[in-house]
Amino acid sequence: MTDPDTGSRPECQPEHGCITCGDEAVPLRVVAVDEARCLALCEDGQGRHTTVEVALVAPVCAGDGLLVHAGTAIAPAPEEAFATEEAMTEEAVT
């Protein structure tokens, strides 16, 4: 699909969130992997657990960082993403 005014195509810019729904990917750490079902149990910076579909980024291992959007891992998470999340968590607590 091309923008009729500019002639350009929309681009995914992850630093601004999803162009479809406006949501942002969150960094999660893999705790355990179910390779047969392409699922991983992941943990956020506050210790909350969630199941994530990992087929797009497989293979993953316990300890890997993932960027997760709508229950699906969409990319490996850089370590800086976890530092940012920790800072935001500390700020919310104080």
C-alpha positions as a Markdown table, in Angstrom:
| # | Residue | x | y | z |
|---|---|---|---|---|
| 1 | Met | 0.0 | 0.0 | 0.0 |
| 2 | Thr | 1.4 | 3.4 | -1.0 |
| 3 | Asp | 0.6 | 6.7 | 0.6 |
| 4 | Pro | -1.2 | 8.7 | -2.2 |
| 5 | Asp | 0.3 | 12.0 | -0.9 |
| 6 | Thr | 3.9 | 11.1 | -0.6 |
| 7 | Gly | 4.2 | 7.9 | -2.7 |
| 8 | Ser | 5.9 | 6.2 | 0.1 |
| 9 | Arg | 5.1 | 2.9 | 1.9 |
| 10 | Pro | 4.4 | 2.7 | 5.6 |
| 11 | Glu | 7.4 | 1.4 | 7.6 |
| 12 | Cys | 7.5 | -0.4 | 10.9 |
| 13 | Gln | 9.3 | 1.8 | 13.4 |
| 14 | Pro | 9.5 | -0.3 | 16.6 |
| 15 | Glu | 10.6 | 2.7 | 18.7 |
| 16 | His | 7.2 | 4.2 | 18.0 |
| 17 | Gly | 5.1 | 1.1 | 18.5 |
| 18 | Cys | 3.1 | -1.1 | 16.2 |
| 19 | Ile | 1.7 | 0.7 | 13.1 |
| 20 | Thr | -1.3 | -1.6 | 13.2 |
| 21 | Cys | -2.5 | -1.2 | 16.8 |
| 22 | Gly | -0.2 | 1.4 | 18.4 |
| 23 | Asp | 0.9 | -1.0 | 21.1 |
| 24 | Glu | 4.6 | -1.4 | 22.1 |
| 25 | Ala | 6.7 | -4.5 | 22.3 |
| 26 | Val | 7.9 | -5.3 | 25.9 |
| 27 | Pro | 11.2 | -7.0 | 26.8 |
| 28 | Leu | 10.8 | -10.4 | 28.5 |
| 29 | Arg | 13.3 | -13.0 | 29.6 |
| 30 | Val | 12.9 | -16.7 | 28.6 |
| 31 | Val | 12.5 | -19.0 | 31.6 |
| 32 | Ala | 11.7 | -22.3 | 29.9 |
| 33 | Val | 11.0 | -23.4 | 26.3 |
| 34 | Asp | 8.5 | -25.9 | 24.9 |
| 35 | Glu | 10.1 | -26.5 | 21.5 |
| 36 | Ala | 7.5 | -28.9 | 20.2 |
| 37 | Arg | 4.8 | -26.2 | 20.6 |
| 38 | Cys | 7.0 | -23.2 | 19.8 |
| 39 | Leu | 6.2 | -21.6 | 23.2 |
| 40 | Ala | 8.3 | -20.1 | 25.9 |
| 41 | Leu | 7.5 | -19.3 | 29.5 |
| 42 | Cys | 8.8 | -15.7 | 30.0 |
| 43 | Glu | 9.3 | -13.3 | 32.9 |
| 44 | Asp | 9.1 | -9.6 | 33.0 |
| 45 | Gly | 11.2 | -7.3 | 35.2 |
| 46 | Gln | 8.7 | -7.6 | 38.1 |
| 47 | Gly | 8.7 | -11.4 | 38.1 |
| 48 | Arg | 5.4 | -11.9 | 36.4 |
| 49 | His | 5.2 | -14.9 | 34.0 |
| 50 | Thr | 3.5 | -15.3 | 30.7 |
| 51 | Thr | 3.5 | -17.8 | 27.8 |
| 52 | Val | 4.9 | -16.4 | 24.5 |
| 53 | Glu | 4.7 | -17.8 | 21.0 |
| 54 | Val | 8.3 | -17.9 | 19.7 |
| 55 | Ala | 8.1 | -19.4 | 16.2 |
| 56 | Leu | 9.2 | -16.2 | 14.5 |
| 57 | Val | 12.5 | -16.0 | 16.5 |
| 58 | Ala | 13.2 | -19.7 | 17.2 |
| 59 | Pro | 15.4 | -21.2 | 18.4 |
| 60 | Val | 15.4 | -19.6 | 21.8 |
| 61 | Cys | 16.9 | -20.7 | 25.1 |
| 62 | Ala | 16.4 | -20.0 | 28.8 |
| 63 | Gly | 17.9 | -16.7 | 29.6 |
| 64 | Asp | 17.4 | -15.1 | 26.1 |
| 65 | Gly | 15.8 | -11.7 | 26.0 |
| 66 | Leu | 12.8 | -11.2 | 23.6 |
| 67 | Leu | 10.7 | -8.3 | 22.5 |
| 68 | Val | 7.1 | -9.5 | 22.8 |
| 69 | His | 4.0 | -7.9 | 21.2 |
| 70 | Ala | 0.5 | -9.4 | 21.6 |
| 71 | Gly | 1.8 | -12.6 | 23.0 |
| 72 | Thr | 4.3 | -13.2 | 20.2 |
| 73 | Ala | 8.1 | -12.8 | 20.3 |
| 74 | Ile | 8.9 | -10.5 | 17.3 |
| 75 | Ala | 12.7 | -10.0 | 17.8 |
| 76 | Pro | 15.6 | -10.6 | 20.2 |
| 77 | Ala | 15.7 | -7.9 | 22.9 |
| 78 | Pro | 18.9 | -5.9 | 23.3 |
| 79 | Glu | 20.2 | -5.8 | 26.9 |
| 80 | Glu | 19.5 | -2.0 | 26.9 |
| 81 | Ala | 15.7 | -2.8 | 26.8 |
| 82 | Phe | 16.0 | -4.5 | 30.2 |
| 83 | Ala | 17.9 | -1.6 | 31.7 |
| 84 | Thr | 15.1 | 0.8 | 30.5 |
| 85 | Glu | 12.4 | -1.5 | 31.9 |
| 86 | Glu | 14.2 | -1.7 | 35.3 |
| 87 | Ala | 14.5 | 2.1 | 35.5 |
| 88 | Met | 10.8 | 2.5 | 34.7 |
| 89 | Thr | 9.9 | 0.0 | 37.4 |
| 90 | Glu | 12.0 | 1.7 | 40.0 |
| 91 | Glu | 10.5 | 5.1 | 39.1 |
| 92 | Ala | 6.9 | 3.7 | 39.4 |
| 93 | Val | 7.7 | 2.3 | 42.9 |
| 94 | Thr | 9.2 | 5.5 | 44.3 |
